[in-house]
Amino acid sequence: MPTFVVETYGCQMNVHDSERIAGLLLDAGYTQALADTQPDLVVFNTCAVRENADNKLYGNLSFLAPRKKSDPNFQIAVGGCMAQKDKDLIIKKAPYVDVVFGTHNIGSLPVLLERARVEESAQVEIKESLEHFPSTLPVKRDSAFSSWVSISVGCNNTCTFCIVPQLRGIEKDRPAGEILKEIQTLVSQGVIEITLLGQNVNAYGVEFGDRLAFSKLLKECGKIDGLERVRFMSPHPRDFTDDVIEAMAESKNVMPHLHMPLQSGSDKVLQSMRRSYRRDRYLGILEKVRGSIPNAAITTDIIVGFPGETELDFEQTIDLVKQAKFSAAYTFQYSKRPGTPAALMPDQVTPEVMADRYNRLHKIQQEISKKENEKLIGKTVELLVSGHEGRHDIDMNRMNGRSRDFRLTHFDNSAKQARPGDLVEVKVEEAFANHIVAGEPIKVTKTAGSAAHAAWVEDNGDKKILLGIPTLASLKSL
């Protein structure tokens, strides 16, 4: 049977879409490629948010060109947001690509691949609107014990830097009953952690006119037996209301972690970004969250170098970061995206200034993150064990997992007490900016089901690619 790999760029929505792509291919008779093998098909699930994603795609396509030339049966497919945006341009730049498909027609991929094989010509199919919610497609989950659950797709916001609404369309919400039924099915299969996904997740309900729909959904998730952890991303500060904070505080399985994109600490820049909130509103949300959930960890996204950003604007971002004390911040240099209002704005910041601001902000945030993590030294935290982080962890008999507040934690597993999918309690011994380190598990509070353990396989210390979607990085040769 033909084998495949999926290379994913971008957000969690893309990661979940890649699970759907894998599920479709498995249903169509493909198998997942293992290490040291050359796949018969490579699927790129692309992002259009930043220019480096474009460059990465075309670089990888060039890398695969010799393979395609020597083996005509080898196929390449490009999907996702960049495919939706560029359409025929991809075939013009890389004429050896077999299939280009968009964000609204993932389900067409197996048919398009077969058509390209039979007709010996590239197939480009881009639909401009969503016909069926993608949750109806088969899924090959990346984890046996954690799962994504899409509650909406698309976005109604008009941020001047973002092209996603043009590519994903207006917001479409799933009925709550359908969402809860999917979650209950996942729990019956051994899943104990779900992450609710949406481009603007807390705007859920806008399509059917219920402003309290998201908080109601969180509370209903709290009633599902066997569901240990509920997360969500990414909310928009404009739509983050008190009822959501109340639902987070009252629902014991909703985790004390909030990822709240900031983008800038300058009111002038926020207005130019068309973000519809200001710094005082943002800080007020954090104050309310911490008032109701004292142990909550807050993470964020920040863009530096947005057009018109002055040194004073940047200093206001630094000031807010220091006040907010984020446990982590995902910082990006502004990337000009054709088709967005920001791309045409005057006073574009030079790459040199942008890089300098990025480095300064990154250094400050790293110091803050380390101090925030150091507060946990000597404390006991609960982890959902995910596996080994890499060769270093395997050699040191370490495993890793995420704490309830989403901190990456490495812990000593020399006694082999813990396996992926277990919930364990560990005592924190060391803290760094990007992770914490703990000793042997104090106790295993919940053991994963046999399905979760069976799906995670070790062979002489090496993790086989049995569970999850193999990527180019996971293959030693192509």
SVG drawing of the C-alpha trace seen along z (x, -y; Angstrom):
<svg xmlns="http://www.w3.org/2000/svg" viewBox="-30 -57 52 60">
<polyline fill="none" stroke="black" stroke-width="0.4" points="0.0,0.0 1.2,-3.6 2.7,-5.4 2.4,-9.1 3.8,-11.8 2.0,-15.1 4.1,-18.3 2.1,-20.8 2.8,-24.5 0.8,-27.0 -1.8,-26.9 -3.6,-24.2 -6.4,-24.3 -4.0,-23.2 -2.7,-20.4 -6.2,-19.2 -6.8,-19.4 -3.7,-17.3 -5.2,-14.6 -8.2,-14.7 -5.9,-14.5 -4.2,-11.4 -7.6,-9.8 -8.8,-10.3 -5.6,-8.8 -5.8,-5.8 -9.4,-5.3 -8.3,-5.5 -5.8,-2.6 -2.6,-4.5 -0.4,-3.7 1.8,-5.9 5.5,-6.0 8.0,-4.9 11.5,-6.2 14.2,-5.3 11.6,-4.9 10.8,-7.0 7.0,-7.9 5.0,-7.6 3.1,-10.8 4.0,-14.0 1.2,-16.4 2.0,-19.9 -0.7,-21.5 0.3,-25.1 -0.1,-28.4 -0.4,-31.9 0.0,-34.0 3.8,-34.7 6.1,-35.0 8.6,-32.4 5.8,-29.7 5.8,-30.5 9.6,-30.3 9.6,-27.0 7.0,-25.5 8.8,-26.4 12.2,-25.4 10.8,-21.9 9.1,-21.6 12.5,-22.3 14.1,-19.7 11.5,-17.1 11.8,-18.0 14.7,-15.6 12.7,-12.7 9.7,-13.6 11.8,-13.7 13.3,-10.3 10.0,-8.7 6.9,-9.8 4.7,-7.7 5.8,-9.8 3.1,-12.4 3.1,-15.8 0.0,-17.6 -0.3,-21.1 -3.3,-22.2 -4.2,-24.7 -4.3,-28.4 -1.5,-29.1 -3.1,-26.9 -6.4,-28.8 -4.5,-32.1 -2.1,-31.3 -4.2,-28.7 -2.6,-28.4 0.6,-30.2 1.8,-27.1 1.7,-25.1 3.4,-27.9 6.3,-27.9 6.4,-24.1 4.8,-22.5 5.6,-19.0 3.1,-19.3 0.2,-16.9 -2.6,-18.4 -3.5,-21.8 -6.6,-21.8 -8.0,-24.5 -9.2,-24.9 -12.8,-24.1 -12.3,-20.9 -10.0,-18.7 -12.3,-15.8 -11.5,-15.9 -7.9,-15.0 -8.0,-11.2 -10.1,-11.7 -7.8,-14.5 -4.8,-12.3 -6.3,-9.5 -7.4,-11.9 -3.9,-13.3 -2.5,-9.8 -4.9,-8.7 -4.8,-11.9 -1.1,-12.6 -1.8,-16.3 -2.0,-18.6 -5.3,-19.0 -6.2,-22.3 -9.5,-22.5 -10.2,-25.5 -13.7,-26.0 -14.5,-29.5 -16.9,-28.5 -17.4,-25.6 -20.1,-23.2 -19.8,-20.6 -18.2,-21.1 -14.9,-19.1 -15.8,-17.3 -17.6,-14.8 -14.3,-13.6 -12.3,-10.6 -9.5,-11.5 -6.2,-9.9 -5.4,-11.5 -1.9,-12.4 -2.6,-11.2 -4.7,-8.4 -5.4,-10.4 -5.6,-14.0 -7.7,-15.3 -8.7,-18.5 -12.3,-19.3 -13.3,-22.1 -16.3,-24.1 -16.2,-26.7 -14.3,-27.6 -13.7,-31.0 -13.5,-34.4 -15.6,-37.6 -12.9,-39.9 -11.1,-42.4 -7.6,-42.6 -5.5,-44.6 -2.5,-42.3 -4.4,-39.0 -5.4,-37.2 -7.1,-34.2 -10.7,-35.5 -10.2,-35.7 -9.0,-32.1 -11.2,-30.4 -14.3,-32.4 -16.9,-33.9 -17.5,-32.1 -19.5,-28.9 -20.5,-27.4 -21.3,-23.7 -24.4,-22.9 -23.4,-22.3 -25.1,-18.9 -22.9,-17.7 -19.8,-19.0 -20.6,-17.3 -21.5,-14.0 -18.1,-14.1 -16.4,-14.7 -18.3,-11.9 -17.3,-9.5 -13.7,-10.5 -13.8,-9.9 -15.3,-6.5 -12.2,-5.8 -9.8,-6.7 -9.3,-10.4 -9.0,-12.3 -8.0,-15.8 -9.7,-17.8 -8.8,-21.2 -11.7,-23.2 -10.6,-25.0 -11.8,-28.0 -10.2,-30.9 -11.9,-33.0 -13.1,-30.3 -14.9,-32.5 -17.1,-34.1 -18.7,-30.7 -22.5,-31.2 -22.4,-34.3 -23.9,-32.5 -27.0,-31.5 -27.2,-34.6 -26.2,-33.3 -23.6,-35.4 -23.4,-32.9 -22.9,-29.9 -19.2,-29.4 -19.5,-29.6 -22.4,-27.2 -20.3,-24.8 -17.5,-24.9 -19.9,-24.1 -21.4,-21.2 -17.8,-19.8 -17.4,-20.0 -20.2,-17.4 -18.7,-14.7 -17.5,-11.7 -14.0,-10.6 -13.0,-13.9 -10.1,-15.1 -8.9,-18.2 -10.5,-20.8 -8.5,-23.5 -9.4,-26.1 -7.7,-28.4 -7.5,-31.0 -9.9,-33.6 -10.2,-37.2 -10.1,-39.8 -13.0,-41.6 -15.3,-38.6 -13.8,-37.5 -16.7,-38.0 -17.2,-37.5 -19.4,-34.4 -16.4,-32.6 -14.2,-33.4 -17.0,-32.1 -17.2,-28.9 -13.5,-28.4 -13.5,-28.8 -16.5,-26.6 -15.6,-23.7 -13.0,-21.5 -11.8,-20.0 -11.3,-23.3 -7.6,-23.9 -6.2,-27.1 -4.5,-28.2 -5.5,-31.1 -3.8,-31.8 -5.0,-35.4 -3.4,-37.1 -2.2,-40.6 -0.5,-41.6 0.6,-45.0 0.7,-47.0 0.2,-50.3 -3.3,-51.6 -2.3,-53.4 -1.0,-50.2 -4.0,-48.2 -6.2,-50.7 -4.2,-50.5 -4.4,-46.7 -8.2,-47.1 -8.1,-44.9 -11.2,-46.5 -9.8,-46.6 -7.1,-48.6 -4.4,-47.9 -6.5,-48.7 -9.3,-46.4 -6.7,-43.6 -5.1,-44.1 -8.5,-44.2 -9.3,-40.7 -6.1,-39.3 -6.9,-40.8 -10.4,-39.2 -9.0,-35.9 -6.4,-35.9 -9.0,-37.1 -11.2,-34.1 -8.4,-31.6 -5.4,-32.6 -3.1,-29.8 -3.9,-30.5 -1.0,-30.8 -1.4,-33.3 0.3,-33.0 0.0,-35.3 1.0,-36.2 2.8,-39.5 3.7,-41.1 6.6,-43.5 7.4,-45.9 3.8,-46.5 3.7,-49.4 3.9,-52.8 5.1,-51.2 7.5,-53.7 10.0,-53.2 7.4,-54.6 4.8,-52.1 7.3,-49.3 8.1,-50.5 4.4,-50.4 4.4,-46.7 7.4,-46.1 5.6,-47.8 2.5,-45.7 4.5,-42.5 6.2,-43.4 2.8,-44.1 1.1,-41.0 3.8,-38.5 3.0,-36.0 4.3,-32.5 5.2,-32.5 4.8,-34.8 5.0,-33.7 6.6,-36.7 6.7,-37.3 8.1,-39.9 5.5,-41.5 5.2,-39.8 3.6,-41.8 0.8,-39.8 -0.4,-40.8 -4.1,-41.5 -4.2,-42.9 -4.6,-46.6 -1.5,-46.6 0.6,-45.7 -0.2,-49.1 0.2,-51.2 2.9,-53.9 5.9,-53.8 6.8,-50.2 9.3,-49.3 12.8,-48.3 13.9,-44.6 16.8,-45.8 14.6,-47.7 12.1,-44.9 14.8,-42.3 16.3,-44.5 12.9,-44.9 12.1,-41.2 15.4,-40.3 14.9,-42.8 11.3,-41.7 12.3,-38.0 15.1,-38.5 12.8,-40.3 10.0,-37.7 12.5,-34.9 13.5,-36.4 9.9,-36.8 9.1,-33.2 12.0,-31.9 10.9,-33.8 7.3,-32.6 8.5,-29.0 10.8,-29.3 7.7,-30.0 6.8,-26.3 10.1,-24.9 9.3,-22.6 5.6,-22.4 3.7,-19.3 2.1,-19.5 0.0,-17.1 1.1,-16.1 -0.5,-14.4 2.4,-12.3 3.0,-12.7 6.3,-10.8 9.9,-11.6 10.9,-15.1 13.9,-13.7 17.0,-11.6 18.3,-13.6 15.3,-12.7 15.5,-9.0 19.2,-8.8 18.5,-10.4 15.4,-8.2 13.3,-11.3 9.8,-11.8 7.7,-14.9 4.2,-16.1 2.1,-19.2 1.0,-20.5 -2.6,-21.7 -1.5,-25.2 0.3,-24.0 3.9,-24.2 6.2,-21.7 7.7,-19.5 10.5,-17.0 10.6,-14.4 12.7,-11.5 11.1,-8.2 14.0,-5.8 11.7,-3.5 9.4,-3.3 6.4,-4.2 4.8,-6.4 3.7,-5.9 2.1,-8.2 -1.5,-9.0 -1.0,-8.6 -1.8,-11.4 1.1,-11.7 2.0,-14.0 5.6,-15.2 7.6,-17.6 9.3,-20.4 13.1,-20.6 14.4,-23.1 13.0,-25.9 14.1,-27.3 12.4,-29.8 10.8,-27.3 10.3,-24.3 10.5,-22.9 12.2,-19.8 10.8,-17.3 11.9,-14.2 10.3,-10.7 6.5,-10.6 5.1,-10.8 2.1,-8.9 0.2,-7.9 -3.3,-9.4 -4.8,-8.0 -3.5,-5.2 -4.2,-5.5 -6.3,-2.8 -4.7,0.0 -5.4,-1.6 -3.3,-4.6 -0.4,-2.4 -0.6,-0.1 -0.5,-3.1 2.7,-4.3 5.5,-1.9 9.2,-1.9 11.7,0.2 15.2,0.2 14.6,-3.3 13.4,-4.7 9.9,-5.9 8.3,-4.3 6.0,-6.3 2.9,-4.4 0.8,-7.0 0.6,-10.4 1.3,-11.8 4.8,-11.3 6.4,-14.5 9.5,-15.3 11.4,-16.0 10.6,-12.6 12.0,-10.8 15.7,-10.4 15.6,-10.3 13.3,-11.1"/>
</svg>
